[in-house]
Amino acid sequence: MQRYNAKAISIFFLFFGTQHTYSADTFNGMQFHNTHATLAKIQEIIASEQKGAWLRFGDGDVNLANGLNDLHQKKDKHLQAEMREAFSMNGPTILKSLSLHCDALGLKEEGMYPGNQEVQLPWCINHFNKAKHLWGGPVQDVYSPVALCFMATEHPQECASFLRFLREQNVVLLVGNKDIPAHIRTLLFGSSCAFVPTPSSRSYTQIDRIERECLAKIPNDGAYKVVIVAMGCAGRPLQKRLWRKIDNVFFFDFGSLMDALCGWNTRAYIELTGFDRHAFLRLFSDEG
């Protein structure tokens, strides 16, 4: 858990405060859980078989919830309403995330830099201010949305260990890009993991079909299970929908690491860090 650096940002705004919407208590009460702590909390929830979800809210989610376009998903009044419902979900095992890895806040981790998960203070404050009114209550525990991909690039042993833990659970379903190769799905989640394909972009246009297929493929057998989501911003509304209909489950958002493992250069960090997907998959496999 990390606390923001109030002294540092006070000094920053002594000189630049007139340029940005900020007050001394902007982040008061917030407890930020770094990448290590985020994965550890997820593992703890799953190991104790509690119903839970990791909701990775990025700038695209915040924009869509505020009625703006995202790069891969156009604004839509129904999507906006559902994204707002997802933002307002609360509970001790609902882990809501925001991109707040800012050096001035003391939340940047070693190995982060612009293009590789670090965000600048003005952007960070704007992002936080646009998200906090959607929270459904005080913004208290905030988790890292980049925990998995950052650990894969900077701490691959730890990330591979976490993914092996995940594979050992009852992973019943992957919901993600239709082009994810079958051998990647099987390697990561096992041969018994079902698959619901989604479009490579604008997945919300098929959200009803995706939800129906998920409900048909998730076993209603009372056993604790894990559902993996890797479908961009539309994944949060899907998690919200399924949360209301399925018990005894953890919803895990795999995020852009799936793109990296498939060889799709969709994020700046993939190229900037020189991420070697083959080496990572060998590491994951060899020590399994």
Secondary structure, DSSP 8 states (H G I E B T S, - for coil): -B---HHHHHHHHHHHGGGS---TTTTTT-EEE-HHHHHHHHHHHHHTT--EEEEE--HHHHHHHTT--BTTB---HHHHHHHHHHHT---TTEEEE-----TTTT---TT-EETBEE--HHHHHHHHHHHHTTSSS---EEE-TTHHHHHHHH-HHHHHHHHHHHHHS-EEEEEEETTS-HHHHHHHH-TT-EEEEE-SS-GGGGHHHHHHHHHHHS--SS--EEEEEESGGGHHHHHHHHHTT--SEEEEE-TTHHHHHHT---SHHHHHTT--HHHHHHHHHHT-
